[in-house]
Amino acid sequence: MLCRNLKTLVAIWSAIVVVSCNRAAAPVDPVPPHDSFVIASKVLGENRGINVYLPPGYEQSDGSYPVVYMPDGGVKEDFPHIANTLADLIKEGKIPPVLLVGVENTDRRRDLTPASTTPYDRDFGPSGDGATAFRALIRDELMPEVAARYRTASGRTIVGESAAGLFVVDTFFREPALFDNYVAMDPALWWDSQDLVKQASARLSGMDLEGKSLWFAGSAAKDIQPQTRNLEGVLKEFAPSALRWTYRDSPTEEHSTIFRSTKEEAFLWTLGETSPR
């Protein structure tokens, strides 16, 4: 949020990058070349913008490529910095070429949260299960459209942070077959009085997780760190041997920094050439 006395800083703003209200300014990421199209979603009853990064050599080849999906995928959201990171890792030969598909937000709190009966959650956002409808958009509308437009291969990944991280973990537990790799930074596991963590041990016992991977990280955020650590404990005790997983405890990171500080490590672990498939 900009300070009220912003007018007095105009001259300084034009010369340097300022810190507004004692918060670090968000990095300005170059927007890489990409495709964009719009899905007229019947599931959500609205149009939704989609951004697609294509790896170098895509147009000149006839090969097929795994796909990384991401909520918060608008050009003014997290799509540019994730696309640039993937591009660098591909160029350096650290991960194989992939497509990145970003879904732009319209109502983030509605789409990324499962149902909740907790009063605080009702103040934060809708209490209905918007995540189920958003998953249906991805599964029934977006994935077929991406497959029709591009040459896609097996090995689907989803990545998200904060509420989008909550959506990633929620999808892992509720519909694990939808993706092969799940990557969540600082997932908002406080949602619904930590229900996902509380139910994790019971759910894990009945899940088919052959070939699945889960990478997640937790910052020092007081409302997130205890729950990511609790989930780590549950996985240590109850995760089936078929699941490949790891937790990145990051107590020196803040909620606002953990996505950028851990994304490269996450993609190397999840997609790297030496990663088990």
C-alpha positions in Angstrom: 0.0 0.0 0.0 1.3 3.4 -1.0 1.9 6.0 1.7 -0.5 9.0 1.8 2.4 11.4 1.3 3.4 9.8 -2.0 3.2 13.2 -3.7 6.2 14.4 -1.8 8.2 11.5 -3.0 7.6 11.9 -6.8 11.0 13.5 -7.5 12.8 10.8 -5.6 10.7 8.1 -7.2 11.7 9.1 -10.6 15.4 8.7 -9.7 15.5 5.7 -7.5 13.5 2.7 -6.4 11.9 3.6 -3.1 10.7 1.6 -0.2 7.1 2.6 0.5 5.8 2.5 4.0 9.0 0.6 5.0 8.1 -2.4 2.7 10.5 -3.5 0.0 9.3 -2.7 -3.5 8.3 -5.7 -5.5 10.9 -6.5 -8.2 10.0 -5.5 -11.7 10.3 -8.6 -13.8 10.7 -8.5 -17.6 7.8 -10.1 -19.4 9.1 -12.9 -21.6 7.6 -13.6 -25.0 4.5 -15.7 -24.5 1.2 -16.7 -26.0 -2.1 -15.5 -24.5 -5.7 -16.6 -25.0 -9.0 -16.5 -23.2 -11.2 -19.4 -22.0 -14.9 -18.8 -21.8 -15.4 -20.9 -18.7 -18.7 -22.6 -18.4 -17.6 -23.9 -15.0 -17.0 -20.4 -13.6 -19.4 -18.5 -15.8 -16.7 -16.0 -16.8 -13.8 -15.4 -19.2 -10.4 -16.3 -17.9 -7.1 -15.1 -19.3 -4.4 -17.7 -19.9 -0.7 -17.1 -20.5 1.7 -19.7 -22.0 5.5 -19.7 -22.1 7.0 -21.8 -24.8 10.6 -23.0 -24.3 13.3 -22.3 -26.9 13.1 -24.5 -29.9 9.5 -25.3 -29.5 8.5 -23.8 -32.9 11.4 -25.6 -34.7 10.7 -29.0 -33.2 8.0 -31.6 -33.4 8.6 -32.9 -29.8 6.1 -32.9 -26.9 6.7 -31.1 -23.6 5.5 -31.5 -20.0 3.4 -28.7 -18.6 3.8 -26.6 -15.5 0.5 -25.0 -14.4 0.2 -22.1 -12.1 -2.6 -20.0 -10.4 -1.6 -16.4 -9.9 -0.5 -16.6 -13.6 -1.3 -13.2 -14.9 1.4 -11.0 -16.5 0.9 -8.6 -13.6 1.1 -11.4 -11.1 3.7 -14.2 -10.8 3.8 -15.5 -14.4 6.8 -13.4 -15.5 9.3 -14.3 -12.8 8.3 -18.0 -12.9 8.6 -18.1 -16.7 12.0 -16.3 -16.5 13.3 -18.8 -13.9 12.2 -21.8 -15.9 13.8 -20.2 -19.0 17.1 -19.8 -17.2 17.1 -23.3 -15.9 16.2 -24.7 -19.3 19.0 -22.6 -21.0 21.5 -23.9 -18.4 20.5 -27.5 -19.1 19.4 -28.0 -15.4 15.8 -29.0 -16.3 14.3 -30.3 -19.5 12.2 -27.9 -21.6 8.6 -27.4 -20.3 5.6 -25.3 -21.1 4.3 -22.9 -18.4 0.6 -22.2 -18.3 -0.6 -19.3 -16.1 -4.2 -18.7 -15.1 -5.0 -15.0 -14.5 -7.0 -14.2 -11.3 -10.4 -12.6 -11.1 -11.4 -13.5 -7.6 -8.3 -15.1 -6.0 -9.7 -15.7 -2.6 -12.8 -17.4 -4.0 -11.0 -19.6 -6.5 -8.1 -20.8 -4.4 -9.8 -21.7 -1.1 -11.8 -24.8 -0.1 -14.9 -24.7 2.0 -14.6 -23.3 5.6 -16.9 -22.7 8.5 -14.3 -20.7 10.5 -15.5 -17.1 11.2 -12.0 -15.7 10.4 -12.0 -17.4 7.0 -15.4 -15.9 6.2 -13.9 -12.4 6.9 -10.9 -13.3 4.7 -12.9 -14.6 1.7 -15.9 -16.6 0.6 -16.7 -19.6 2.7 -17.9 -21.7 -0.2 -15.7 -24.2 -1.9 -14.4 -22.2 -4.8 -11.3 -24.4 -5.1 -13.5 -27.3 -6.4 -14.8 -25.2 -9.3 -11.4 -23.8 -10.0 -10.0 -27.3 -10.2 -12.8 -28.2 -12.6 -11.8 -25.3 -14.8 -8.2 -26.6 -14.9 -9.2 -30.3 -15.4 -12.2 -30.0 -17.7 -11.6 -26.8 -19.7 -8.0 -25.7 -19.5 -6.1 -28.9 -19.8 -8.0 -30.0 -22.9 -7.5 -26.6 -24.5 -3.8 -26.6 -23.8 -3.5 -30.1 -25.3 -5.4 -29.0 -28.4 -3.2 -25.9 -28.9 0.2 -27.3 -28.0 2.2 -30.5 -28.1 2.1 -31.7 -24.5 3.6 -34.7 -22.8 3.0 -36.5 -19.6 4.4 -35.1 -16.3 2.1 -32.3 -15.2 3.3 -30.0 -12.4 1.4 -27.3 -10.4 3.1 -24.5 -8.5 1.7 -21.9 -6.2 2.4 -19.7 -3.1 0.3 -18.6 -0.2 -3.4 -19.1 -1.1 -2.3 -20.7 -4.4 0.0 -22.9 -2.2 -3.1 -23.9 -0.2 -4.8 -24.7 -3.5 -1.8 -26.9 -4.5 -1.9 -28.9 -1.2 -5.7 -29.1 -1.3 -5.5 -30.5 -4.8 -2.8 -33.0 -3.8 -5.1 -34.4 -1.0 -8.4 -34.2 -2.9 -7.4 -35.1 -6.4 -3.9 -36.4 -6.5 -4.2 -37.9 -10.0 -4.6 -34.4 -11.5 -0.9 -33.6 -11.4 2.3 -35.6 -11.1 4.3 -32.9 -9.2 3.0 -30.5 -6.5 5.0 -27.5 -5.5 3.8 -25.2 -2.7 5.5 -22.2 -1.1 4.1 -21.0 2.2 0.7 -22.7 1.7 -2.0 -21.0 3.8 -2.6 -24.2 5.8 -4.2 -22.1 8.6 -7.4 -22.2 6.4 -10.4 -23.8 8.0 -8.6 -24.3 11.4 -5.8 -26.3 9.8 -8.2 -28.9 8.4 -5.9 -30.1 5.7 -3.2 -30.9 8.2 -5.6 -32.4 10.7 -7.0 -34.7 8.0 -3.7 -35.5 6.3 -2.8 -38.8 8.1 -6.3 -40.3 7.4 -6.2 -39.2 3.8 -2.7 -40.5 3.1 -3.6 -44.0 4.0 -6.0 -44.3 1.1 -4.2 -42.4 -1.6 -2.5 -43.8 -4.7 0.7 -41.8 -4.9 2.7 -43.9 -7.2 4.9 -41.6 -9.3 3.8 -38.5 -7.4 6.0 -35.8 -5.8 5.4 -33.1 -3.3 7.8 -30.2 -2.6 6.7 -27.6 -0.1 8.3 -24.8 1.9 7.5 -22.7 5.0 8.7 -19.3 6.0 8.9 -17.7 9.4 5.3 -16.5 9.1 3.6 -17.1 12.5 0.3 -18.3 11.0 2.0 -20.6 8.4 5.3 -22.0 9.9 3.7 -24.2 12.6 1.4 -25.9 10.1 4.0 -26.5 7.4 6.1 -28.1 10.1 3.2 -30.1 11.3 2.5 -31.4 7.8 6.1 -32.4 7.6 5.7 -34.4 10.7 2.6 -36.1 9.4 4.3 -37.0 6.1 7.3 -38.5 8.0 5.0 -40.8 9.8 2.3 -41.6 7.4 3.4 -40.9 3.8 3.4 -44.0 1.7 6.8 -45.1 0.3 5.6 -44.4 -3.2 5.4 -40.7 -2.6 8.6 -38.7 -3.3 8.4 -35.6 -1.0 10.5 -33.0 0.8 10.0 -30.0 3.0 12.1 -26.9 2.9 12.0 -25.2 6.3 13.0 -21.6 5.7 12.8 -19.7 9.0 15.0 -16.8 7.7 12.5 -16.1 4.9 9.4 -13.9 5.1 6.1 -14.7 3.5 6.8 -12.0 0.9 10.3 -13.4 0.0 9.9 -17.2 0.1 8.5 -17.7 -3.4 11.4 -16.1 -5.1 14.1 -17.5 -2.7 13.0 -21.1 -3.1 11.6 -21.4 -6.6 14.9 -22.5 -8.3 15.5 -25.1 -5.7 12.0 -26.4 -6.0 12.1 -26.7 -9.8 15.6 -28.4 -9.7 14.3 -31.0 -7.2 11.0 -31.5 -9.0 12.0 -31.2 -12.7 15.8 -31.5 -12.7 17.5 -33.9 -15.0 18.7 -36.0 -12.1 15.3 -36.1 -10.4 13.7 -39.5 -10.3 10.7 -39.9 -12.6 
